[in-house]
């Protein structure tokens, strides 16, 4: 173990000793050096390139579509399974499974063949989608979501790795930008498509649709050779030392820590009291595993699952906080806005998908606009701050929505929310690139995605617990003659069939108040993201006239100073 760490430190010293200071420097800016080996590497072209690019774009689209398409289907699923108390699991288990395996998937790609590893993760994703579609119980559905999330964990890392392997460096920004744009499109279109599928062929088609598209993806990749630009050990040698190569001990500590935390948050205050011994045990087990993991991670150093030398860089940890806030804002709006329209406004699933279009449209427009502005101005901090402010303001406004709210109110609030999301979401990806070197970037992106997904899962779990507790309190206060268990068991849309007309407004108002508390919690997260934004830094991202790109001092050990 010590020899491994010594070799890692030796490599770091060697890298520092060979770093060249640029001849022309600006404050906090250095430049990329062109890799001459790029010209000798194998890349794809023609139909082979088109086939792989289309397949990878479809995979990224599906993986994020699957994370949000369930939002507008949740009310119907709770009606069919009579499982309103499981609603939080439908939303969070996918993100939990994805975030738990995200870092491990990055290490797997570094040890095994890219194409076959990618198809392995994709097959797992498809199996989970199939199980969701054929499920006949809430538990089977949750299991399917967990399996699909496990498969999705390896798809984003794999897509970015493939992009770097099939085209030369100078063409990668355009390709990766397209991939990320399409994946975000899948995220924001999820509620709309979920509403359409739920209203017409049925909610199960939210998951069946992945199967025919998956067949196209499989055929588009299976017959194409994906170039490998790094020498990898033999698969048999990796399997013989799997626990060291992948840091499986660290993974075995971190995964149960996150799972037990989510289980405690999901069951506390809903299925069990917060003082219940099982809930307390889950919190204690999670804390113990996490403490041991921190010490183990520090001991492993650069070979750890999440290397602390990378995580402690200022731009890295600040962007991680921003990613947590951004993903929480996006997923909360994706799940609770459709619930507002269906439970409070009485909208159908398809119409609730249409009603969230103001936030979708404004996010897409300002995602493009903010990217153009960053190219002109060169700095991401102002857009991070603006995104956090708008997130806080819009979620505070969402908390005031009720059954009497006008179209102008919920449309205007959504536009503010979408502008904030579009302005700040992509900035974390740019910020991470400021502080990481080329070899560190895949691992850094994995850390960023893991924190965002896990953070969103925690927020959704906490939100679900708050929702249920406030909902029961409001029901007892507003309509004391109604049995809360009956209303909860009927689901978010079916409750209208089990309460009397004179009690209906009271139940609807209870829903409104409960949902409003969730948005207040997320508004506080927006304020936290504003604070974190000031630590992103003022690195200039604009390209220089000589074609070199931007780089912050954290990327090299010798920073460029005037």
Order of alpha helices (4+ residues) and beta strands (2+ residues): alpha-alpha-alpha-alpha-alpha-alpha-alpha-alpha-alpha-alpha-alpha-alpha-alpha-alpha-alpha-alpha-alpha-alpha-alpha-alpha-alpha-alpha
